[in-house]
Amino acid sequence: MKMLLGDIPVDVVKKDIKNVHLSVHPPAGSVRISAPRAMNDDSIRCFALSRLGWIRKQQHKFIQQDRETPREYLERESHFVWGERRLLRIEEKEATPSIQLQHRSILMQVRPGTGTEKKQQLLDDWYRQQLKSVIPEFITNWEKKTGVQVTEFGVRKMKTRWGTCNPQAKRIWLNLELAKKPKECLEYIVVHEMVHLIEPTHNKHFAELMNTFLPQWKHYRDLLNRLPVRHEDWGY
Protein backbone atom coordinates (compact mmCIF):
# COMPACT_ATOMS: atom_id res chain seq x y z
CA MET A 1 0.00 0.00 0.00
CA LYS A 2 1.20 3.52 -0.80
CA MET A 3 0.70 6.45 1.55
CA LEU A 4 1.62 10.11 1.07
CA LEU A 5 2.96 12.29 3.86
CA GLY A 6 2.82 15.64 2.07
CA ASP A 7 5.33 15.14 -0.75
CA ILE A 8 6.86 12.01 0.75
CA PRO A 9 5.65 8.62 -0.60
CA VAL A 10 5.65 5.81 1.94
CA ASP A 11 5.46 2.07 1.27
CA VAL A 12 3.28 0.39 3.91
CA VAL A 13 3.33 -3.36 4.41
CA LYS A 14 1.10 -5.10 6.95
CA LYS A 15 2.57 -8.22 8.49
CA ASP A 16 2.08 -10.68 11.32
CA ILE A 17 4.14 -8.58 13.74
CA LYS A 18 3.43 -6.96 17.10
CA ASN A 19 4.99 -3.52 16.65
CA VAL A 20 5.06 -0.91 13.89
CA HIS A 21 8.44 -0.24 12.32
CA LEU A 22 9.61 2.75 10.26
CA SER A 23 12.75 2.79 8.12
CA VAL A 24 14.42 5.13 5.63
CA HIS A 25 16.66 3.36 3.13
CA PRO A 26 19.73 4.51 1.21
CA PRO A 27 20.62 5.53 -1.34
CA ALA A 28 17.33 7.20 -2.33
CA GLY A 29 15.85 7.81 1.10
CA SER A 30 12.80 5.65 0.38
CA VAL A 31 10.45 5.28 3.35
CA ARG A 32 8.90 2.00 4.45
CA ILE A 33 6.57 1.12 7.29
CA SER A 34 5.92 -2.41 8.50
CA ALA A 35 2.77 -2.52 10.63
CA PRO A 36 0.69 -5.16 12.40
CA ARG A 37 -2.23 -6.39 10.30
CA ALA A 38 -4.73 -5.13 12.88
CA MET A 39 -3.40 -1.57 12.80
CA ASN A 40 -5.71 0.75 10.83
CA ASP A 41 -4.49 3.23 8.22
CA ASP A 42 -5.25 6.32 10.35
CA SER A 43 -3.10 4.99 13.18
CA ILE A 44 -0.27 4.24 10.76
CA ARG A 45 -0.49 7.77 9.33
CA CYS A 46 -0.43 9.33 12.82
CA PHE A 47 2.63 7.28 13.69
CA ALA A 48 4.39 8.34 10.48
CA LEU A 49 3.52 12.02 11.00
CA SER A 50 4.96 11.87 14.51
CA ARG A 51 8.30 10.81 12.96
CA LEU A 52 8.19 13.22 10.00
CA GLY A 53 11.10 15.33 11.27
CA TRP A 54 13.29 12.25 11.63
CA ILE A 55 12.28 11.04 8.15
CA ARG A 56 13.28 14.35 6.54
CA LYS A 57 16.58 14.37 8.43
CA GLN A 58 17.46 10.89 7.17
CA GLN A 59 16.45 11.72 3.61
CA HIS A 60 18.53 14.90 3.65
CA LYS A 61 21.56 12.88 4.73
CA PHE A 62 21.15 10.53 1.76
CA ILE A 63 20.48 13.37 -0.69
CA GLN A 64 23.75 15.03 0.37
CA GLN A 65 25.69 11.84 -0.30
CA ASP A 66 28.21 12.20 -3.12
CA ARG A 67 27.23 10.81 -6.53
CA GLU A 68 29.61 9.46 -9.09
CA THR A 69 29.66 11.32 -12.38
CA PRO A 70 28.16 9.34 -15.29
CA ARG A 71 30.53 6.58 -16.42
CA GLU A 72 31.56 6.66 -20.10
CA TYR A 73 34.12 3.81 -19.97
CA LEU A 74 36.92 5.86 -21.47
CA GLU A 75 40.70 5.70 -21.10
CA ARG A 76 41.87 6.87 -17.62
CA GLU A 77 38.34 7.17 -16.26
CA SER A 78 38.08 6.47 -12.52
CA HIS A 79 36.34 3.36 -11.23
CA PHE A 80 36.27 1.80 -7.77
CA VAL A 81 37.19 -1.74 -6.76
CA TRP A 82 36.82 -2.73 -3.09
CA GLY A 83 36.86 0.90 -2.03
CA GLU A 84 39.98 1.86 -4.00
CA ARG A 85 40.01 4.19 -6.99
CA ARG A 86 41.47 2.67 -10.16
CA LEU A 87 42.08 4.17 -13.58
CA LEU A 88 40.49 2.38 -16.51
CA ARG A 89 42.81 1.38 -19.35
CA ILE A 90 41.25 0.42 -22.67
CA GLU A 91 43.04 -1.97 -25.02
CA GLU A 92 41.36 -2.73 -28.34
CA LYS A 93 42.22 -6.15 -29.69
CA GLU A 94 40.63 -8.85 -31.85
CA ALA A 95 40.33 -11.30 -28.99
CA THR A 96 37.87 -12.39 -26.32
CA PRO A 97 36.95 -9.34 -24.17
CA SER A 98 38.41 -9.46 -20.68
CA ILE A 99 39.07 -7.48 -17.50
CA GLN A 100 42.35 -7.61 -15.59
CA LEU A 101 43.00 -5.86 -12.28
CA GLN A 102 46.45 -4.30 -12.21
CA HIS A 103 48.38 -2.36 -9.56
CA ARG A 104 46.60 0.98 -9.94
CA SER A 105 44.36 0.33 -12.90
CA ILE A 106 41.73 -1.86 -14.51
CA LEU A 107 42.76 -3.16 -17.91
CA MET A 108 39.73 -3.67 -20.16
CA GLN A 109 40.46 -5.56 -23.36
CA VAL A 110 37.71 -5.14 -25.96
CA ARG A 111 37.31 -5.55 -29.69
CA PRO A 112 37.72 -2.41 -31.83
CA GLY A 113 34.58 -0.28 -31.96
CA THR A 114 33.01 -1.73 -28.79
CA GLY A 115 30.34 0.65 -27.52
CA THR A 116 29.71 2.04 -24.04
CA GLU A 117 26.87 -0.35 -23.23
CA LYS A 118 28.95 -3.46 -23.94
CA LYS A 119 31.88 -2.06 -21.94
CA GLN A 120 29.53 -1.45 -19.01
CA GLN A 121 28.18 -5.00 -19.25
CA LEU A 122 31.69 -6.40 -19.34
CA LEU A 123 32.71 -4.49 -16.22
CA ASP A 124 29.44 -5.32 -14.43
CA ASP A 125 29.98 -9.02 -15.14
CA TRP A 126 33.50 -8.73 -13.75
CA TYR A 127 32.21 -6.97 -10.62
CA ARG A 128 29.69 -9.79 -10.18
CA GLN A 129 32.49 -12.36 -10.39
CA GLN A 130 34.48 -10.46 -7.76
CA LEU A 131 31.54 -10.53 -5.36
CA LYS A 132 30.81 -14.20 -5.97
CA SER A 133 34.44 -15.03 -5.24
CA VAL A 134 34.31 -13.62 -1.70
CA ILE A 135 30.68 -13.86 -0.54
CA PRO A 136 30.71 -17.65 0.07
CA GLU A 137 33.56 -17.31 2.58
CA PHE A 138 31.69 -14.58 4.45
CA ILE A 139 28.52 -16.66 4.54
CA THR A 140 30.32 -19.78 5.76
CA ASN A 141 32.07 -17.81 8.48
CA TRP A 142 28.90 -16.12 9.71
CA GLU A 143 26.80 -19.27 9.52
CA LYS A 144 29.08 -20.66 12.25
CA LYS A 145 28.76 -17.49 14.34
CA THR A 146 25.02 -16.88 13.95
CA GLY A 147 23.69 -20.41 13.57
CA VAL A 148 21.82 -19.26 10.46
CA GLN A 149 21.92 -21.38 7.30
CA VAL A 150 21.80 -19.61 3.92
CA THR A 151 20.43 -21.88 1.20
CA GLU A 152 21.26 -19.56 -1.69
CA PHE A 153 22.73 -16.14 -2.44
CA GLY A 154 22.71 -13.97 -5.53
CA VAL A 155 24.03 -10.66 -6.87
CA ARG A 156 21.91 -8.16 -8.74
CA LYS A 157 21.51 -4.46 -9.40
CA MET A 158 19.27 -2.72 -6.88
CA LYS A 159 18.26 0.93 -6.77
CA THR A 160 17.16 1.36 -3.17
CA ARG A 161 18.79 -1.41 -1.11
CA TRP A 162 22.25 -2.76 -0.45
CA GLY A 163 20.78 -6.18 0.18
CA THR A 164 17.55 -8.09 0.62
CA CYS A 165 16.47 -11.53 1.74
CA ASN A 166 13.71 -14.13 1.80
CA PRO A 167 13.47 -15.48 5.39
CA GLN A 168 11.23 -18.38 4.38
CA ALA A 169 13.58 -19.61 1.64
CA LYS A 170 16.72 -18.57 3.59
CA ARG A 171 17.94 -16.75 0.48
CA ILE A 172 19.89 -13.47 0.38
CA TRP A 173 20.64 -11.03 -2.45
CA LEU A 174 23.46 -8.47 -2.52
CA ASN A 175 23.71 -5.26 -4.54
CA LEU A 176 26.22 -5.36 -7.41
CA GLU A 177 27.51 -1.94 -6.29
CA LEU A 178 29.05 -3.54 -3.20
CA ALA A 179 31.99 -4.68 -5.35
CA LYS A 180 33.01 -1.01 -5.43
CA LYS A 181 32.93 -0.62 -1.64
CA PRO A 182 35.42 -1.77 1.03
CA LYS A 183 35.11 -5.48 1.76
CA GLU A 184 34.15 -4.79 5.38
CA CYS A 185 31.05 -3.00 4.06
CA LEU A 186 30.14 -6.06 2.00
CA GLU A 187 30.63 -8.26 5.06
CA TYR A 188 28.38 -5.96 7.11
CA ILE A 189 25.58 -6.30 4.53
CA VAL A 190 26.00 -10.08 4.47
CA VAL A 191 25.63 -10.17 8.26
CA HIS A 192 22.72 -7.71 8.10
CA GLU A 193 20.78 -9.92 5.70
CA MET A 194 21.62 -13.10 7.59
CA VAL A 195 20.31 -11.56 10.80
CA HIS A 196 17.12 -10.73 8.91
CA LEU A 197 16.69 -14.48 8.44
CA ILE A 198 16.26 -14.56 12.23
CA GLU A 199 14.44 -11.24 12.67
CA PRO A 200 12.77 -9.87 9.49
CA THR A 201 12.22 -6.30 10.75
CA HIS A 202 14.52 -3.55 12.01
CA ASN A 203 13.19 -3.73 15.55
CA LYS A 204 14.92 -3.78 18.95
CA HIS A 205 15.58 -7.51 18.67
CA PHE A 206 17.30 -7.02 15.30
CA ALA A 207 19.56 -4.31 16.76
CA GLU A 208 20.40 -6.52 19.74
CA LEU A 209 21.38 -9.37 17.44
CA MET A 210 23.56 -7.07 15.33
CA ASN A 211 25.23 -5.71 18.47
CA THR A 212 25.95 -9.26 19.58
CA PHE A 213 27.30 -10.60 16.30
CA LEU A 214 28.95 -7.45 14.86
CA PRO A 215 29.37 -4.77 17.56
CA GLN A 216 30.88 -2.27 15.09
CA TRP A 217 28.03 -2.64 12.57
CA LYS A 218 26.89 0.98 12.89
CA HIS A 219 30.38 2.16 11.93
CA TYR A 220 30.26 0.07 8.75
CA ARG A 221 26.71 1.22 8.01
CA ASP A 222 27.75 4.87 8.31
CA LEU A 223 30.88 4.29 6.23
CA LEU A 224 28.85 2.66 3.47
CA ASN A 225 26.32 5.47 3.46
CA ARG A 226 29.04 8.14 3.25
CA LEU A 227 30.71 6.65 0.17
CA PRO A 228 29.78 7.93 -3.32
CA VAL A 229 26.89 6.08 -4.94
CA ARG A 230 26.28 5.32 -8.59
CA HIS A 231 25.10 8.17 -10.79
CA GLU A 232 21.48 7.43 -11.50
CA ASP A 233 18.00 8.81 -11.11
CA TRP A 234 17.29 7.38 -7.66
CA GLY A 235 13.50 7.67 -7.93
CA TYR A 236 11.12 5.94 -5.56
Secondary structure as a PSIPRED ss2 file (coil, helix, strand):
# PSIPRED VFORMAT (PSIPRED V4.0)

   1 M C   1.000  0.000  0.000
   2 K E   0.000  0.000  1.000
   3 M E   0.000  0.000  1.000
   4 L E   0.000  0.000  1.000
   5 L E   0.000  0.000  1.000
   6 G C   1.000  0.000  0.000
   7 D C   1.000  0.000  0.000
   8 I E   0.000  0.000  1.000
   9 P E   0.000  0.000  1.000
  10 V E   0.000  0.000  1.000
  11 D E   0.000  0.000  1.000
  12 V E   0.000  0.000  1.000
  13 V E   0.000  0.000  1.000
  14 K E   0.000  0.000  1.000
  15 K E   0.000  0.000  1.000
  16 D C   1.000  0.000  0.000
  17 I C   1.000  0.000  0.000
  18 K C   1.000  0.000  0.000
  19 N C   1.000  0.000  0.000
  20 V C   1.000  0.000  0.000
  21 H E   0.000  0.000  1.000
  22 L E   0.000  0.000  1.000
  23 S E   0.000  0.000  1.000
  24 V E   0.000  0.000  1.000
  25 H E   0.000  0.000  1.000
  26 P C   1.000  0.000  0.000
  27 P C   1.000  0.000  0.000
  28 A C   1.000  0.000  0.000
  29 G C   1.000  0.000  0.000
  30 S E   0.000  0.000  1.000
  31 V E   0.000  0.000  1.000
  32 R E   0.000  0.000  1.000
  33 I E   0.000  0.000  1.000
  34 S E   0.000  0.000  1.000
  35 A E   0.000  0.000  1.000
  36 P E   0.000  0.000  1.000
  37 R C   1.000  0.000  0.000
  38 A C   1.000  0.000  0.000
  39 M C   1.000  0.000  0.000
  40 N C   1.000  0.000  0.000
  41 D H   0.000  1.000  0.000
  42 D H   0.000  1.000  0.000
  43 S H   0.000  1.000  0.000
  44 I H   0.000  1.000  0.000
  45 R H   0.000  1.000  0.000
  46 C H   0.000  1.000  0.000
  47 F H   0.000  1.000  0.000
  48 A H   0.000  1.000  0.000
  49 L H   0.000  1.000  0.000
  50 S H   0.000  1.000  0.000
  51 R C   1.000  0.000  0.000
  52 L H   0.000  1.000  0.000
  53 G H   0.000  1.000  0.000
  54 W H   0.000  1.000  0.000
  55 I H   0.000  1.000  0.000
  56 R H   0.000  1.000  0.000
  57 K H   0.000  1.000  0.000
  58 Q H   0.000  1.000  0.000
  59 Q H   0.000  1.000  0.000
  60 H H   0.000  1.000  0.000
  61 K H   0.000  1.000  0.000
  62 F H   0.000  1.000  0.000
  63 I H   0.000  1.000  0.000
  64 Q C   1.000  0.000  0.000
  65 Q C   1.000  0.000  0.000
  66 D C   1.000  0.000  0.000
  67 R E   0.000  0.000  1.000
  68 E C   1.000  0.000  0.000
  69 T C   1.000  0.000  0.000
  70 P C   1.000  0.000  0.000
  71 R C   1.000  0.000  0.000
  72 E C   1.000  0.000  0.000
  73 Y C   1.000  0.000  0.000
  74 L C   1.000  0.000  0.000
  75 E C   1.000  0.000  0.000
  76 R C   1.000  0.000  0.000
  77 E C   1.000  0.000  0.000
  78 S E   0.000  0.000  1.000
  79 H E   0.000  0.000  1.000
  80 F E   0.000  0.000  1.000
  81 V E   0.000  0.000  1.000
  82 W C   1.000  0.000  0.000
  83 G C   1.000  0.000  0.000
  84 E E   0.000  0.000  1.000
  85 R E   0.000  0.000  1.000
  86 R E   0.000  0.000  1.000
  87 L E   0.000  0.000  1.000
  88 L E   0.000  0.000  1.000
  89 R E   0.000  0.000  1.000
  90 I E   0.000  0.000  1.000
  91 E E   0.000  0.000  1.000
  92 E E   0.000  0.000  1.000
  93 K C   1.000  0.000  0.000
  94 E C   1.000  0.000  0.000
  95 A C   1.000  0.000  0.000
  96 T C   1.000  0.000  0.000
  97 P C   1.000  0.000  0.000
  98 S E   0.000  0.000  1.000
  99 I E   0.000  0.000  1.000
 100 Q E   0.000  0.000  1.000
 101 L E   0.000  0.000  1.000
 102 Q C   1.000  0.000  0.000
 103 H C   1.000  0.000  0.000
 104 R C   1.000  0.000  0.000
 105 S E   0.000  0.000  1.000
 106 I E   0.000  0.000  1.000
 107 L E   0.000  0.000  1.000
 108 M E   0.000  0.000  1.000
 109 Q E   0.000  0.000  1.000
 110 V E   0.000  0.000  1.000
 111 R C   1.000  0.000  0.000
 112 P C   1.000  0.000  0.000
 113 G C   1.000  0.000  0.000
 114 T C   1.000  0.000  0.000
 115 G C   1.000  0.000  0.000
 116 T H   0.000  1.000  0.000
 117 E H   0.000  1.000  0.000
 118 K H   0.000  1.000  0.000
 119 K H   0.000  1.000  0.000
 120 Q H   0.000  1.000  0.000
 121 Q H   0.000  1.000  0.000
 122 L H   0.000  1.000  0.000
 123 L H   0.000  1.000  0.000
 124 D H   0.000  1.000  0.000
 125 D H   0.000  1.000  0.000
 126 W H   0.000  1.000  0.000
 127 Y H   0.000  1.000  0.000
 128 R H   0.000  1.000  0.000
 129 Q H   0.000  1.000  0.000
 130 Q H   0.000  1.000  0.000
 131 L H   0.000  1.000  0.000
 132 K H   0.000  1.000  0.000
 133 S H   0.000  1.000  0.000
 134 V H   0.000  1.000  0.000
 135 I H   0.000  1.000  0.000
 136 P H   0.000  1.000  0.000
 137 E H   0.000  1.000  0.000
 138 F H   0.000  1.000  0.000
 139 I H   0.000  1.000  0.000
 140 T H   0.000  1.000  0.000
 141 N H   0.000  1.000  0.000
 142 W H   0.000  1.000  0.000
 143 E H   0.000  1.000  0.000
 144 K H   0.000  1.000  0.000
 145 K H   0.000  1.000  0.000
 146 T H   0.000  1.000  0.000
 147 G C   1.000  0.000  0.000
 148 V C   1.000  0.000  0.000
 149 Q C   1.000  0.000  0.000
 150 V C   1.000  0.000  0.000
 151 T C   1.000  0.000  0.000
 152 E E   0.000  0.000  1.000
 153 F E   0.000  0.000  1.000
 154 G E   0.000  0.000  1.000
 155 V E   0.000  0.000  1.000
 156 R E   0.000  0.000  1.000
 157 K C   1.000  0.000  0.000
 158 M C   1.000  0.000  0.000
 159 K C   1.000  0.000  0.000
 160 T C   1.000  0.000  0.000
 161 R C   1.000  0.000  0.000
 162 W C   1.000  0.000  0.000
 163 G E   0.000  0.000  1.000
 164 T E   0.000  0.000  1.000
 165 C E   0.000  0.000  1.000
 166 N E   0.000  0.000  1.000
 167 P C   1.000  0.000  0.000
 168 Q C   1.000  0.000  0.000
 169 A C   1.000  0.000  0.000
 170 K C   1.000  0.000  0.000
 171 R E   0.000  0.000  1.000
 172 I E   0.000  0.000  1.000
 173 W E   0.000  0.000  1.000
 174 L E   0.000  0.000  1.000
 175 N E   0.000  0.000  1.000
 176 L H   0.000  1.000  0.000
 177 E H   0.000  1.000  0.000
 178 L H   0.000  1.000  0.000
 179 A H   0.000  1.000  0.000
 180 K H   0.000  1.000  0.000
 181 K C   1.000  0.000  0.000
 182 P C   1.000  0.000  0.000
 183 K H   0.000  1.000  0.000
 184 E H   0.000  1.000  0.000
 185 C H   0.000  1.000  0.000
 186 L H   0.000  1.000  0.000
 187 E H   0.000  1.000  0.000
 188 Y H   0.000  1.000  0.000
 189 I H   0.000  1.000  0.000
 190 V H   0.000  1.000  0.000
 191 V H   0.000  1.000  0.000
 192 H H   0.000  1.000  0.000
 193 E H   0.000  1.000  0.000
 194 M H   0.000  1.000  0.000
 195 V H   0.000  1.000  0.000
 196 H H   0.000  1.000  0.000
 197 L C   1.000  0.000  0.000
 198 I C   1.000  0.000  0.000
 199 E C   1.000  0.000  0.000
 200 P C   1.000  0.000  0.000
 201 T C   1.000  0.000  0.000
 202 H C   1.000  0.000  0.000
 203 N C   1.000  0.000  0.000
 204 K H   0.000  1.000  0.000
 205 H H   0.000  1.000  0.000
 206 F H   0.000  1.000  0.000
 207 A H   0.000  1.000  0.000
 208 E H   0.000  1.000  0.000
 209 L H   0.000  1.000  0.000
 210 M H   0.000  1.000  0.000
 211 N H   0.000  1.000  0.000
 212 T H   0.000  1.000  0.000
 213 F H   0.000  1.000  0.000
 214 L C   1.000  0.000  0.000
 215 P C   1.000  0.000  0.000
 216 Q C   1.000  0.000  0.000
 217 W H   0.000  1.000  0.000
 218 K H   0.000  1.000  0.000
 219 H H   0.000  1.000  0.000
 220 Y H   0.000  1.000  0.000
 221 R H   0.000  1.000  0.000
 222 D H   0.000  1.000  0.000
 223 L H   0.000  1.000  0.000
 224 L H   0.000  1.000  0.000
 225 N H   0.000  1.000  0.000
 226 R H   0.000  1.000  0.000
 227 L C   1.000  0.000  0.000
 228 P C   1.000  0.000  0.000
 229 V E   0.000  0.000  1.000
 230 R C   1.000  0.000  0.000
 231 H C   1.000  0.000  0.000
 232 E C   1.000  0.000  0.000
 233 D C   1.000  0.000  0.000
 234 W C   1.000  0.000  0.000
 235 G C   1.000  0.000  0.000
 236 Y C   1.000  0.000  0.000
